């Protein structure tokens, strides 16, 4: 698995979890302390979140960071 594919998967997980909580991108980004544009880039897999942002996203979704941001290193290339 390429790094870009990992970022895309993380983005899909964030978007699914956010939508499951019925959160708009604007309100969710504000609760995490990032801009809506930054959230869009994360959800699109165009950018990886910093460790601090990963923790804040997971907290806002009432999840553990490893639930959202895990991947199997055996698949990484």
PDB file of N, CA, C and O in Angstrom:
ATOM      1  N   UNK A   1       0.853  -1.180   0.000  1.00  0.00           N
ATOM      2  CA  UNK A   1       0.000   0.000   0.000  1.00  0.00           C
ATOM      3  C   UNK A   1       0.892   1.235   0.000  1.00  0.00           C
ATOM      4  O   UNK A   1       1.811   1.358   0.810  1.00  0.00           O
ATOM      5  N   UNK A   2       0.606   2.131  -0.913  1.00  0.00           N
ATOM      6  CA  UNK A   2       1.346   3.381  -1.021  1.00  0.00           C
ATOM      7  C   UNK A   2       0.896   4.351   0.082  1.00  0.00           C
ATOM      8  O   UNK A   2      -0.218   4.258   0.597  1.00  0.00           O
ATOM      9  N   UNK A   3       1.781   5.269   0.422  1.00  0.00           N
ATOM     10  CA  UNK A   3       1.446   6.276   1.433  1.00  0.00           C
ATOM     11  C   UNK A   3       0.207   7.057   1.024  1.00  0.00           C
ATOM     12  O   UNK A   3      -0.655   7.325   1.862  1.00  0.00           O
ATOM     13  N   UNK A   4       0.100   7.428  -0.249  1.00  0.00           N
ATOM     14  CA  UNK A   4      -1.071   8.197  -0.705  1.00  0.00           C
ATOM     15  C   UNK A   4      -2.355   7.386  -0.518  1.00  0.00           C
ATOM     16  O   UNK A   4      -3.405   7.954  -0.218  1.00  0.00           O
ATOM     17  N   UNK A   5      -2.280   6.077  -0.691  1.00  0.00           N
ATOM     18  CA  UNK A   5      -3.459   5.225  -0.482  1.00  0.00           C
ATOM     19  C   UNK A   5      -3.850   5.175   0.993  1.00  0.00           C
ATOM     20  O   UNK A   5      -5.031   5.109   1.331  1.00  0.00           O
ATOM     21  N   UNK A   6      -2.853   5.208   1.853  1.00  0.00           N
ATOM     22  CA  UNK A   6      -3.123   5.236   3.288  1.00  0.00           C
ATOM     23  C   UNK A   6      -3.837   6.533   3.649  1.00  0.00           C
ATOM     24  O   UNK A   6      -4.815   6.521   4.397  1.00  0.00           O
ATOM     25  N   UNK A   7      -3.348   7.645   3.119  1.00  0.00           N
ATOM     26  CA  UNK A   7      -3.983   8.947   3.390  1.00  0.00           C
ATOM     27  C   UNK A   7      -5.417   8.968   2.868  1.00  0.00           C
ATOM     28  O   UNK A   7      -6.312   9.499   3.526  1.00  0.00           O
ATOM     29  N   UNK A   8      -5.636   8.392   1.687  1.00  0.00           N
ATOM     30  CA  UNK A   8      -6.990   8.334   1.136  1.00  0.00           C
ATOM     31  C   UNK A   8      -7.905   7.489   2.015  1.00  0.00           C
ATOM     32  O   UNK A   8      -9.058   7.855   2.239  1.00  0.00           O
ATOM     33  N   UNK A   9      -7.405   6.370   2.512  1.00  0.00           N
ATOM     34  CA  UNK A   9      -8.210   5.517   3.391  1.00  0.00           C
ATOM     35  C   UNK A   9      -8.531   6.245   4.692  1.00  0.00           C
ATOM     36  O   UNK A   9      -9.664   6.192   5.168  1.00  0.00           O
ATOM     37  N   UNK A  10      -7.541   6.923   5.268  1.00  0.00           N
ATOM     38  CA  UNK A  10      -7.792   7.701   6.488  1.00  0.00           C
ATOM     39  C   UNK A  10      -8.877   8.740   6.216  1.00  0.00           C
ATOM     40  O   UNK A  10      -9.783   8.928   7.028  1.00  0.00           O
ATOM     41  N   UNK A  11      -8.780   9.414   5.069  1.00  0.00           N
ATOM     42  CA  UNK A  11      -9.779  10.427   4.716  1.00  0.00           C
ATOM     43  C   UNK A  11     -11.175   9.840   4.619  1.00  0.00           C
ATOM     44  O   UNK A  11     -12.135  10.436   5.108  1.00  0.00           O
ATOM     45  N   UNK A  12     -11.296   8.666   3.986  1.00  0.00           N
ATOM     46  CA  UNK A  12     -12.604   8.013   3.893  1.00  0.00           C
ATOM     47  C   UNK A  12     -13.140   7.660   5.281  1.00  0.00           C
ATOM     48  O   UNK A  12     -14.332   7.812   5.550  1.00  0.00           O
ATOM     49  N   UNK A  13     -12.260   7.192   6.152  1.00  0.00           N
ATOM     50  CA  UNK A  13     -12.692   6.845   7.515  1.00  0.00           C
ATOM     51  C   UNK A  13     -13.190   8.076   8.268  1.00  0.00           C
ATOM     52  O   UNK A  13     -14.218   8.029   8.944  1.00  0.00           O
ATOM     53  N   UNK A  14     -12.453   9.173   8.143  1.00  0.00           N
ATOM     54  CA  UNK A  14     -12.859  10.418   8.814  1.00  0.00           C
ATOM     55  C   UNK A  14     -14.225  10.857   8.296  1.00  0.00           C
ATOM     56  O   UNK A  14     -15.128  11.148   9.080  1.00  0.00           O
ATOM     57  N   UNK A  15     -14.371  10.903   6.973  1.00  0.00           N
ATOM     58  CA  UNK A  15     -15.629  11.358   6.374  1.00  0.00           C
ATOM     59  C   UNK A  15     -16.794  10.471   6.807  1.00  0.00           C
ATOM     60  O   UNK A  15     -17.846  10.980   7.193  1.00  0.00           O
ATOM     61  N   UNK A  16     -16.617   9.150   6.745  1.00  0.00           N
ATOM     62  CA  UNK A  16     -17.697   8.235   7.148  1.00  0.00           C
ATOM     63  C   UNK A  16     -18.095   8.451   8.604  1.00  0.00           C
ATOM     64  O   UNK A  16     -19.281   8.520   8.926  1.00  0.00           O
ATOM     65  N   UNK A  17     -17.101   8.555   9.478  1.00  0.00           N
ATOM     66  CA  UNK A  17     -17.386   8.731  10.907  1.00  0.00           C
ATOM     67  C   UNK A  17     -18.052  10.079  11.166  1.00  0.00           C
ATOM     68  O   UNK A  17     -18.979  10.174  11.971  1.00  0.00           O
ATOM     69  N   UNK A  18     -17.577  11.121  10.482  1.00  0.00           N
ATOM     70  CA  UNK A  18     -18.173  12.458  10.648  1.00  0.00           C
ATOM     71  C   UNK A  18     -19.624  12.451  10.193  1.00  0.00           C
ATOM     72  O   UNK A  18     -20.501  12.975  10.880  1.00  0.00           O
ATOM     73  N   UNK A  19     -19.871  11.859   9.037  1.00  0.00           N
ATOM     74  CA  UNK A  19     -21.240  11.810   8.517  1.00  0.00           C
ATOM     75  C   UNK A  19     -22.141  10.939   9.388  1.00  0.00           C
ATOM     76  O   UNK A  19     -23.328  11.232   9.537  1.00  0.00           O
ATOM     77  N   UNK A  20     -21.594   9.880   9.961  1.00  0.00           N
ATOM     78  CA  UNK A  20     -22.381   9.019  10.855  1.00  0.00           C
ATOM     79  C   UNK A  20     -22.835   9.790  12.084  1.00  0.00           C
ATOM     80  O   UNK A  20     -23.879   9.487  12.662  1.00  0.00           O
ATOM     81  N   UNK A  21     -22.049  10.789  12.486  1.00  0.00           N
ATOM     82  CA  UNK A  21     -22.428  11.649  13.608  1.00  0.00           C
ATOM     83  C   UNK A  21     -23.306  12.813  13.143  1.00  0.00           C
ATOM     84  O   UNK A  21     -23.697  13.660  13.945  1.00  0.00           O
ATOM     85  N   UNK A  22     -23.610  12.848  11.851  1.00  0.00           N
ATOM     86  CA  UNK A  22     -24.442  13.897  11.262  1.00  0.00           C
ATOM     87  C   UNK A  22     -23.820  15.274  11.472  1.00  0.00           C
ATOM     88  O   UNK A  22     -24.527  16.239  11.763  1.00  0.00           O
ATOM     89  N   UNK A  23     -22.513  15.367  11.329  1.00  0.00           N
ATOM     90  CA  UNK A  23     -21.775  16.625  11.488  1.00  0.00           C
ATOM     91  C   UNK A  23     -21.484  17.232  10.125  1.00  0.00           C
ATOM     92  O   UNK A  23     -21.077  16.525   9.203  1.00  0.00           O
ATOM     93  N   UNK A  24     -21.685  18.509   9.996  1.00  0.00           N
ATOM     94  CA  UNK A  24     -21.265  19.181   8.769  1.00  0.00           C
ATOM     95  C   UNK A  24     -19.753  19.355   8.800  1.00  0.00           C
ATOM     96  O   UNK A  24     -19.135  19.307   9.864  1.00  0.00           O
ATOM     97  N   UNK A  25     -19.169  19.554   7.639  1.00  0.00           N
ATOM     98  CA  UNK A  25     -17.728  19.770   7.570  1.00  0.00           C
ATOM     99  C   UNK A  25     -17.336  21.028   8.338  1.00  0.00           C
ATOM    100  O   UNK A  25     -16.310  21.053   9.018  1.00  0.00           O
ATOM    101  N   UNK A  26     -18.146  22.057   8.227  1.00  0.00           N
ATOM    102  CA  UNK A  26     -17.842  23.327   8.899  1.00  0.00           C
ATOM    103  C   UNK A  26     -17.856  23.164  10.416  1.00  0.00           C
ATOM    104  O   UNK A  26     -16.921  23.593  11.092  1.00  0.00           O
ATOM    105  N   UNK A  27     -18.902  22.554  10.954  1.00  0.00           N
ATOM    106  CA  UNK A  27     -18.986  22.415  12.411  1.00  0.00           C
ATOM    107  C   UNK A  27     -17.937  21.434  12.934  1.00  0.00           C
ATOM    108  O   UNK A  27     -17.370  21.637  14.008  1.00  0.00           O
ATOM    109  N   UNK A  28     -17.685  20.370  12.170  1.00  0.00           N
ATOM    110  CA  UNK A  28     -16.686  19.401  12.621  1.00  0.00           C
ATOM    111  C   UNK A  28     -15.295  20.023  12.619  1.00  0.00           C
ATOM    112  O   UNK A  28     -14.543  19.868  13.581  1.00  0.00           O
ATOM    113  N   UNK A  29     -14.951  20.722  11.547  1.00  0.00           N
ATOM    114  CA  UNK A  29     -13.642  21.367  11.475  1.00  0.00           C
ATOM    115  C   UNK A  29     -13.464  22.337  12.640  1.00  0.00           C
ATOM    116  O   UNK A  29     -12.393  22.395  13.245  1.00  0.00           O
ATOM    117  N   UNK A  30     -14.504  23.090  12.951  1.00  0.00           N
ATOM    118  CA  UNK A  30     -14.424  24.036  14.070  1.00  0.00           C
ATOM    119  C   UNK A  30     -14.208  23.307  15.386  1.00  0.00           C
ATOM    120  O   UNK A  30     -13.431  23.766  16.223  1.00  0.00           O
ATOM    121  N   UNK A  31     -14.880  22.183  15.582  1.00  0.00           N
ATOM    122  CA  UNK A  31     -14.720  21.442  16.840  1.00  0.00           C
ATOM    123  C   UNK A  31     -13.330  20.835  16.966  1.00  0.00           C
ATOM    124  O   UNK A  31     -12.840  20.632  18.077  1.00  0.00           O
ATOM    125  N   UNK A  32     -12.693  20.543  15.838  1.00  0.00           N
ATOM    126  CA  UNK A  32     -11.345  19.977  15.843  1.00  0.00           C
ATOM    127  C   UNK A  32     -10.288  21.079  15.922  1.00  0.00           C
ATOM    128  O   UNK A  32      -9.154  20.833  16.332  1.00  0.00           O
ATOM    129  N   UNK A  33     -10.669  22.295  15.526  1.00  0.00           N
ATOM    130  CA  UNK A  33      -9.735  23.413  15.564  1.00  0.00           C
ATOM    131  C   UNK A  33      -8.925  23.557  14.286  1.00  0.00           C
ATOM    132  O   UNK A  33      -7.791  24.036  14.307  1.00  0.00           O
ATOM    133  N   UNK A  34      -9.528  23.131  13.158  1.00  0.00           N
ATOM    134  CA  UNK A  34      -8.880  23.285  11.854  1.00  0.00           C
ATOM    135  C   UNK A  34      -9.864  23.971  10.916  1.00  0.00           C
ATOM    136  O   UNK A  34     -11.053  24.077  11.217  1.00  0.00           O
ATOM    137  N   UNK A  35      -9.363  24.431   9.785  1.00  0.00           N
ATOM    138  CA  UNK A  35     -10.253  25.066   8.817  1.00  0.00           C
ATOM    139  C   UNK A  35     -11.029  24.009   8.045  1.00  0.00           C
ATOM    140  O   UNK A  35     -10.643  22.841   8.002  1.00  0.00           O
ATOM    141  N   UNK A  36     -12.125  24.436   7.440  1.00  0.00           N
ATOM    142  CA  UNK A  36     -12.901  23.527   6.609  1.00  0.00           C
ATOM    143  C   UNK A  36     -12.069  23.062   5.424  1.00  0.00           C
ATOM    144  O   UNK A  36     -12.186  21.914   4.996  1.00  0.00           O
ATOM    145  N   UNK A  37     -11.231  23.942   4.891  1.00  0.00           N
ATOM    146  CA  UNK A  37     -10.361  23.596   3.778  1.00  0.00           C
ATOM    147  C   UNK A  37      -9.372  22.511   4.173  1.00  0.00           C
ATOM    148  O   UNK A  37      -9.125  21.578   3.410  1.00  0.00           O
ATOM    149  N   UNK A  38      -8.809  22.637   5.366  1.00  0.00           N
ATOM    150  CA  UNK A  38      -7.878  21.618   5.869  1.00  0.00           C
ATOM    151  C   UNK A  38      -8.608  20.279   6.012  1.00  0.00           C
ATOM    152  O   UNK A  38      -8.080  19.239   5.616  1.00  0.00           O
ATOM    153  N   UNK A  39      -9.803  20.303   6.571  1.00  0.00           N
ATOM    154  CA  UNK A  39     -10.585  19.078   6.706  1.00  0.00           C
ATOM    155  C   UNK A  39     -10.852  18.470   5.337  1.00  0.00           C
ATOM    156  O   UNK A  39     -10.738  17.256   5.165  1.00  0.00           O
ATOM    157  N   UNK A  40     -11.205  19.301   4.364  1.00  0.00           N
ATOM    158  CA  UNK A  40     -11.465  18.809   3.015  1.00  0.00           C
ATOM    159  C   UNK A  40     -10.234  18.094   2.459  1.00  0.00           C
ATOM    160  O   UNK A  40     -10.352  17.018   1.874  1.00  0.00           O
ATOM    161  N   UNK A  41      -9.058  18.686   2.641  1.00  0.00           N
ATOM    162  CA  UNK A  41      -7.821  18.061   2.153  1.00  0.00           C
ATOM    163  C   UNK A  41      -7.563  16.732   2.847  1.00  0.00           C
ATOM    164  O   UNK A  41      -7.112  15.775   2.217  1.00  0.00           O
ATOM    165  N   UNK A  42      -7.851  16.671   4.150  1.00  0.00           N
ATOM    166  CA  UNK A  42      -7.670  15.422   4.889  1.00  0.00           C
ATOM    167  C   UNK A  42      -8.633  14.354   4.387  1.00  0.00           C
ATOM    168  O   UNK A  42      -8.232  13.219   4.129  1.00  0.00           O
ATOM    169  N   UNK A  43      -9.904  14.721   4.251  1.00  0.00           N
ATOM    170  CA  UNK A  43     -10.912  13.755   3.811  1.00  0.00           C
ATOM    171  C   UNK A  43     -10.683  13.304   2.371  1.00  0.00           C
ATOM    172  O   UNK A  43     -11.083  12.200   2.001  1.00  0.00           O
ATOM    173  N   UNK A  44     -10.054  14.132   1.563  1.00  0.00           N
ATOM    174  CA  UNK A  44      -9.754  13.777   0.175  1.00  0.00           C
ATOM    175  C   UNK A  44      -8.460  12.970   0.057  1.00  0.00           C
ATOM    176  O   UNK A  44      -8.122  12.489  -1.024  1.00  0.00           O
ATOM    177  N   UNK A  45      -7.746  12.827   1.163  1.00  0.00           N
ATOM    178  CA  UNK A  45      -6.490  12.085   1.135  1.00  0.00           C
ATOM    179  C   UNK A  45      -5.340  12.862   0.538  1.00  0.00           C
ATOM    180  O   UNK A  45      -4.309  12.284   0.193  1.00  0.00           O
ATOM    181  N   UNK A  46      -5.505  14.172   0.413  1.00  0.00           N
ATOM    182  CA  UNK A  46      -4.474  15.021  -0.178  1.00  0.00           C
ATOM    183  C   UNK A  46      -3.417  15.427   0.834  1.00  0.00           C
ATOM    184  O   UNK A  46      -2.351  15.920   0.464  1.00  0.00           O
ATOM    185  N   UNK A  47      -3.709  15.223   2.096  1.00  0.00           N
ATOM    186  CA  UNK A  47      -2.811  15.655   3.159  1.00  0.00           C
ATOM    187  C   UNK A  47      -2.985  14.706   4.334  1.00  0.00           C
ATOM    188  O   UNK A  47      -4.085  14.217   4.587  1.00  0.00           O
ATOM    189  N   UNK A  48      -1.912  14.451   5.040  1.00  0.00           N
ATOM    190  CA  UNK A  48      -1.979  13.626   6.251  1.00  0.00           C
ATOM    191  C   UNK A  48      -2.087  14.542   7.462  1.00  0.00           C
ATOM    192  O   UNK A  48      -1.417  15.574   7.518  1.00  0.00           O
ATOM    193  N   UNK A  49      -2.916  14.182   8.426  1.00  0.00           N
ATOM    194  CA  UNK A  49      -3.020  15.011   9.630  1.00  0.00           C
ATOM    195  C   UNK A  49      -1.799  14.846  10.517  1.00  0.00           C
ATOM    196  O   UNK A  49      -1.202  13.772  10.576  1.00  0.00           O
ATOM    197  N   UNK A  50      -1.437  15.910  11.200  1.00  0.00           N
ATOM    198  CA  UNK A  50      -0.363  15.818  12.189  1.00  0.00           C
ATOM    199  C   UNK A  50      -0.847  14.934  13.331  1.00  0.00           C
ATOM    200  O   UNK A  50      -2.038  14.645  13.438  1.00  0.00           O
ATOM    201  N   UNK A  51       0.065  14.513  14.168  1.00  0.00           N
ATOM    202  CA  UNK A  51      -0.321  13.683  15.310  1.00  0.00           C
ATOM    203  C   UNK A  51      -1.331  14.391  16.204  1.00  0.00           C
ATOM    204  O   UNK A  51      -2.288  13.777  16.675  1.00  0.00           O
ATOM    205  N   UNK A  52      -1.117  15.684  16.439  1.00  0.00           N
ATOM    206  CA  UNK A  52      -2.035  16.442  17.296  1.00  0.00           C
ATOM    207  C   UNK A  52      -3.432  16.501  16.681  1.00  0.00           C
ATOM    208  O   UNK A  52      -4.429  16.367  17.391  1.00  0.00           O
ATOM    209  N   UNK A  53      -3.506  16.701  15.375  1.00  0.00           N
ATOM    210  CA  UNK A  53      -4.805  16.768  14.701  1.00  0.00           C
ATOM    211  C   UNK A  53      -5.465  15.386  14.703  1.00  0.00           C
ATOM    212  O   UNK A  53      -6.682  15.284  14.852  1.00  0.00           O
ATOM    213  N   UNK A  54      -4.683  14.341  14.541  1.00  0.00           N
ATOM    214  CA  UNK A  54      -5.244  12.975  14.612  1.00  0.00           C
ATOM    215  C   UNK A  54      -5.944  12.754  15.945  1.00  0.00           C
ATOM    216  O   UNK A  54      -7.054  12.224  15.995  1.00  0.00           O
ATOM    217  N   UNK A  55      -5.298  13.159  17.005  1.00  0.00           N
ATOM    218  CA  UNK A  55      -5.879  12.981  18.341  1.00  0.00           C
ATOM    219  C   UNK A  55      -7.159  13.800  18.467  1.00  0.00           C
ATOM    220  O   UNK A  55      -8.159  13.297  18.977  1.00  0.00           O
ATOM    221  N   UNK A  56      -7.148  15.046  18.014  1.00  0.00           N
ATOM    222  CA  UNK A  56      -8.336  15.896  18.116  1.00  0.00           C
ATOM    223  C   UNK A  56      -9.485  15.371  17.267  1.00  0.00           C
ATOM    224  O   UNK A  56     -10.641  15.439  17.684  1.00  0.00           O
ATOM    225  N   UNK A  57      -9.184  14.849  16.084  1.00  0.00           N
ATOM    226  CA  UNK A  57     -10.226  14.275  15.233  1.00  0.00           C
ATOM    227  C   UNK A  57     -10.843  13.069  15.933  1.00  0.00           C
ATOM    228  O   UNK A  57     -12.066  12.946  16.006  1.00  0.00           O
ATOM    229  N   UNK A  58     -10.012  12.197  16.437  1.00  0.00           N
ATOM    230  CA  UNK A  58     -10.517  10.998  17.121  1.00  0.00           C
ATOM    231  C   UNK A  58     -11.364  11.382  18.331  1.00  0.00           C
ATOM    232  O   UNK A  58     -12.427  10.801  18.551  1.00  0.00           O
ATOM    233  N   UNK A  59     -10.907  12.346  19.109  1.00  0.00           N
ATOM    234  CA  UNK A  59     -11.677  12.790  20.273  1.00  0.00           C
ATOM    235  C   UNK A  59     -13.026  13.347  19.855  1.00  0.00           C
ATOM    236  O   UNK A  59     -14.042  13.058  20.488  1.00  0.00           O
ATOM    237  N   UNK A  60     -13.045  14.143  18.791  1.00  0.00           N
ATOM    238  CA  UNK A  60     -14.303  14.733  18.315  1.00  0.00           C
ATOM    239  C   UNK A  60     -15.274  13.662  17.827  1.00  0.00           C
ATOM    240  O   UNK A  60     -16.489  13.861  17.845  1.00  0.00           O
ATOM    241  N   UNK A  61     -14.735  12.528  17.391  1.00  0.00           N
ATOM    242  CA  UNK A  61     -15.572  11.423  16.907  1.00  0.00           C
ATOM    243  C   UNK A  61     -15.810  10.360  17.983  1.00  0.00           C
ATOM    244  O   UNK A  61     -16.431   9.329  17.721  1.00  0.00           O
ATOM    245  N   UNK A  62     -15.310  10.620  19.194  1.00  0.00           N
ATOM    246  CA  UNK A  62     -15.430   9.678  20.320  1.00  0.00           C
ATOM    247  C   UNK A  62     -14.845   8.313  19.946  1.00  0.00           C
ATOM    248  O   UNK A  62     -15.439   7.266  20.205  1.00  0.00           O
ATOM    249  N   UNK A  63     -13.662   8.362  19.329  1.00  0.00           N
ATOM    250  CA  UNK A  63     -12.959   7.157  18.919  1.00  0.00           C
ATOM    251  C   UNK A  63     -11.523   7.224  19.411  1.00  0.00           C
ATOM    252  O   UNK A  63     -11.044   8.279  19.825  1.00  0.00           O
ATOM    253  N   UNK A  64     -10.849   6.096  19.361  1.00  0.00           N
ATOM    254  CA  UNK A  64      -9.420   6.065  19.649  1.00  0.00           C
ATOM    255  C   UNK A  64      -8.679   6.375  18.352  1.00  0.00           C
ATOM    256  O   UNK A  64      -9.115   5.949  17.282  1.00  0.00           O
ATOM    257  N   UNK A  65      -7.564   7.111  18.426  1.00  0.00           N
ATOM    258  CA  UNK A  65      -6.826   7.436  17.200  1.00  0.00           C
ATOM    259  C   UNK A  65      -6.477   6.196  16.373  1.00  0.00           C
ATOM    260  O   UNK A  65      -6.536   6.234  15.144  1.00  0.00           O
ATOM    261  N   UNK A  66      -6.119   5.112  17.033  1.00  0.00           N
ATOM    262  CA  UNK A  66      -5.731   3.911  16.287  1.00  0.00           C
ATOM    263  C   UNK A  66      -6.905   3.282  15.527  1.00  0.00           C
ATOM    264  O   UNK A  66      -6.690   2.528  14.578  1.00  0.00           O
ATOM    265  N   UNK A  67      -8.127   3.580  15.931  1.00  0.00           N
ATOM    266  CA  UNK A  67      -9.291   3.086  15.188  1.00  0.00           C
ATOM    267  C   UNK A  67      -9.386   3.760  13.813  1.00  0.00           C
ATOM    268  O   UNK A  67      -9.740   3.122  12.822  1.00  0.00           O
ATOM    269  N   UNK A  68      -9.071   5.035  13.772  1.00  0.00           N
ATOM    270  CA  UNK A  68      -9.154   5.792  12.522  1.00  0.00           C
ATOM    271  C   UNK A  68      -7.894   5.711  11.685  1.00  0.00           C
ATOM    272  O   UNK A  68      -7.962   5.654  10.458  1.00  0.00           O
ATOM    273  N   UNK A  69      -6.752   5.705  12.337  1.00  0.00           N
ATOM    274  CA  UNK A  69      -5.498   5.922  11.636  1.00  0.00           C
ATOM    275  C   UNK A  69      -4.573   4.714  11.632  1.00  0.00           C
ATOM    276  O   UNK A  69      -3.354   4.866  11.566  1.00  0.00           O
ATOM    277  N   UNK A  70      -5.137   3.529  11.701  1.00  0.00           N
ATOM    278  CA  UNK A  70      -4.306   2.334  11.637  1.00  0.00           C
ATOM    279  C   UNK A  70      -4.130   1.898  10.198  1.00  0.00           C
ATOM    280  O   UNK A  70      -4.929   2.243   9.328  1.00  0.00           O
ATOM    281  N   UNK A  71      -3.095   1.150   9.961  1.00  0.00           N
ATOM    282  CA  UNK A  71      -2.879   0.483   8.674  1.00  0.00           C
ATOM    283  C   UNK A  71      -1.906  -0.644   8.912  1.00  0.00           C
ATOM    284  O   UNK A  71      -1.149  -0.626   9.882  1.00  0.00           O
ATOM    285  N   UNK A  72      -1.921  -1.611   8.044  1.00  0.00           N
ATOM    286  CA  UNK A  72      -1.070  -2.782   8.161  1.00  0.00           C
ATOM    287  C   UNK A  72       0.261  -2.499   7.485  1.00  0.00           C
ATOM    288  O   UNK A  72       0.317  -2.319   6.268  1.00  0.00           O
ATOM    289  N   UNK A  73       1.332  -2.459   8.268  1.00  0.00           N
ATOM    290  CA  UNK A  73       2.648  -2.154   7.711  1.00  0.00           C
ATOM    291  C   UNK A  73       3.098  -3.191   6.687  1.00  0.00           C
ATOM    292  O   UNK A  73       3.931  -2.891   5.833  1.00  0.00           O
ATOM    293  N   UNK A  74       2.567  -4.388   6.761  1.00  0.00           N
ATOM    294  CA  UNK A  74       2.931  -5.416   5.790  1.00  0.00           C
ATOM    295  C   UNK A  74       2.459  -5.022   4.392  1.00  0.00           C
ATOM    296  O   UNK A  74       3.019  -5.489   3.400  1.00  0.00           O
ATOM    297  N   UNK A  75       1.438  -4.172   4.302  1.00  0.00           N
ATOM    298  CA  UNK A  75       0.917  -3.742   3.012  1.00  0.00           C
ATOM    299  C   UNK A  75       1.617  -2.486   2.498  1.00  0.00           C
ATOM    300  O   UNK A  75       1.471  -2.126   1.330  1.00  0.00           O
ATOM    301  N   UNK A  76       2.386  -1.811   3.377  1.00  0.00           N
ATOM    302  CA  UNK A  76       3.045  -0.576   2.976  1.00  0.00           C
ATOM    303  C   UNK A  76       4.240  -0.908   2.076  1.00  0.00           C
ATOM    304  O   UNK A  76       4.948  -1.892   2.293  1.00  0.00           O
ATOM    305  N   UNK A  77       4.442  -0.069   1.071  1.00  0.00           N
ATOM    306  CA  UNK A  77       5.595  -0.296   0.199  1.00  0.00           C
ATOM    307  C   UNK A  77       6.557   0.852   0.261  1.00  0.00           C
ATOM    308  O   UNK A  77       7.588   0.830  -0.412  1.00  0.00           O
TER     309      UNK A  77
END
